[in-house]
Amino acid sequence: MANSAQARKRARQGEKRRQQNVGRKSLLRTRIKQVVQAIEAGDKEKAQAAYAVAVPVIDTMAGSSLIHKNKAARHKSRLNARIRALA
């Protein structure tokens, strides 16, 4: 339990940031899933459109250190490779 005013404020700030991060991670997962669903449906145009929407979200999350930059690059690379593999 936080005893000082500073510690109480830090606890409030930490909880607020945690809630924001939960929402942002959820958005990231949703955008990635939309690309994967379009790929699995075999719709290349829809997959490319979803990928174009997902890339800025992935980059934003990496820029704010919510995910590591290498993880962001890995997601983008693998999604793009799967889209290119569609006939």
C-alpha positions as CSV (number, residue, x, y, z in Angstrom):
1,M,0.0,0.0,0.0
2,A,1.3,3.4,-1.0
3,N,1.9,5.6,2.1
4,S,3.2,8.9,0.7
5,A,1.3,11.2,-1.6
6,Q,4.0,10.7,-4.3
7,A,3.6,6.9,-4.1
8,R,-0.2,7.2,-4.3
9,K,0.1,9.3,-7.4
10,R,2.6,6.9,-9.0
11,A,0.2,4.1,-8.3
12,R,-2.6,6.0,-10.0
13,Q,-0.5,6.8,-13.0
14,G,0.7,3.2,-13.3
15,E,-2.9,1.9,-13.3
16,K,-3.9,4.5,-15.9
17,R,-1.0,3.5,-18.1
18,R,-1.7,-0.2,-17.6
19,Q,-5.3,0.3,-18.8
20,Q,-4.1,2.3,-21.8
21,N,-1.6,-0.4,-22.7
22,V,-4.2,-3.1,-22.4
23,G,-6.4,-1.3,-25.0
24,R,-3.5,-0.6,-27.3
25,K,-2.3,-4.3,-27.2
26,S,-5.9,-5.3,-28.0
27,L,-6.0,-3.0,-31.0
28,L,-2.7,-4.5,-32.2
29,R,-3.9,-8.0,-31.9
30,T,-7.1,-7.1,-33.7
31,R,-5.4,-5.6,-36.6
32,I,-3.0,-8.6,-37.0
33,K,-6.0,-11.0,-36.8
34,Q,-7.8,-9.1,-39.5
35,V,-4.9,-9.6,-41.9
36,V,-4.6,-13.3,-41.0
37,Q,-8.3,-13.8,-41.5
38,A,-8.2,-12.2,-45.0
39,I,-5.2,-14.4,-45.8
40,E,-6.9,-17.5,-44.7
41,A,-10.0,-16.5,-46.8
42,G,-7.7,-16.3,-49.8
43,D,-8.7,-12.7,-50.6
44,K,-5.4,-11.0,-51.6
45,E,-6.9,-7.5,-52.1
46,K,-8.6,-7.5,-48.7
47,A,-5.4,-8.9,-47.1
48,Q,-3.4,-6.1,-48.6
49,A,-5.8,-3.5,-47.4
50,A,-5.9,-4.9,-43.9
51,Y,-2.1,-5.0,-43.9
52,A,-1.9,-1.4,-44.9
53,V,-4.1,-0.6,-41.9
54,A,-2.1,-2.8,-39.6
55,V,1.4,-1.6,-40.4
56,P,1.0,1.9,-38.9
57,V,-0.5,0.4,-35.8
58,I,2.4,-2.0,-35.4
59,D,4.9,0.7,-35.9
60,T,3.2,3.0,-33.4
61,M,3.2,0.2,-30.8
62,A,6.9,-0.4,-31.4
63,G,7.6,3.3,-31.2
64,S,6.0,3.6,-27.9
65,S,7.9,0.6,-26.6
66,L,4.7,-1.4,-26.1
67,I,6.3,-4.2,-28.2
68,H,10.0,-4.5,-29.2
69,K,11.0,-3.1,-32.5
70,N,12.2,-6.6,-33.6
71,K,8.9,-8.1,-32.8
72,A,7.2,-5.4,-34.9
73,A,9.5,-6.1,-37.8
74,R,8.9,-9.9,-37.5
75,H,5.1,-9.4,-37.6
76,K,5.3,-7.2,-40.6
77,S,7.7,-9.5,-42.4
78,R,5.7,-12.7,-41.8
79,L,2.4,-11.1,-42.7
80,N,3.8,-9.6,-45.9
81,A,5.4,-12.9,-46.9
82,R,2.0,-14.7,-46.4
83,I,0.2,-12.1,-48.5
84,R,2.8,-12.4,-51.3
85,A,2.4,-16.2,-51.2
86,L,-1.2,-15.9,-52.1
87,A,-1.9,-16.8,-55.7
